[in-house]
Amino acid sequence: MNPLTAKLRKYFVMGSQDCIRDPEETLLEAIQAGIPTFQSREKRPNSLRGEAEVDMGRTLRKICKDHGVLFIINDKVDLAETLDADGIHVGQGDAPVEKVREQFPDKIIGLSVTSVDEVKKSRIDLVDYVGAGPIYATQTKPGKKPAGLAWLQDIRKLHPELPIVAIGGIKPENADTVLDAGADGLAVVTAISHSDQIKEAVHNL
């Protein structure tokens, strides 16, 4: 197995807006429970901005570095550089992957896709993995139509070696179903950030 694929098996995505407890405590507990990859995503109306976002990023980056966990920044190229992130994840409407790869030739690059058509139109050759979803309805993407499971196998047929991380409404109770459908990894937000039993939630993923 590709070493990165193994790291993407349990992928925690979180911004301060997603937490019911202190973000630092939430991340640390998730890491102690076995999360190998973390994505910092401050991207909602009530998210941190400016110096507050940078300060939080530095704190979370240090926690990840101290524990050998991959630290990915969502969308914000400048912040990825400032924090020396291990990688950057972009969506279809964010910075083009061509420009991101040119700027960061050695960083991990992930790309969000919501359909097979988007996969076909994207420069998949320039990314290290795709985030496919939302698989199910999710409060972190309100109003976004769920993509379902069937298309994961279609992505696999198009790109047999490409790591696929499923995201959107994934919980311990449906995790096995998503993996059986063809995903290599599971990206979760509230399944961890809203849990009062993080160790159990991570274990059940």
Secondary structure, DSSP 4 states (H G I P E B T S, - for coil): --HHHHHTSEEEEE-GGG-SS-HHHHHHHHHHHT--EEEE---STTS--HHHHHHHHHHHHHHHHHTT-EEEEES-HHHHHHTT-SEEEE-TTSS-HHHHHHH-TTSEEEEEESSHHHHHHS-GGG-SEEEE--SS--TTSTTPPP--STHHHHHHHH-TT--EEEESS--TTTHHHHHHTT-SEEEESHHHHT-S-HHHHHHH-
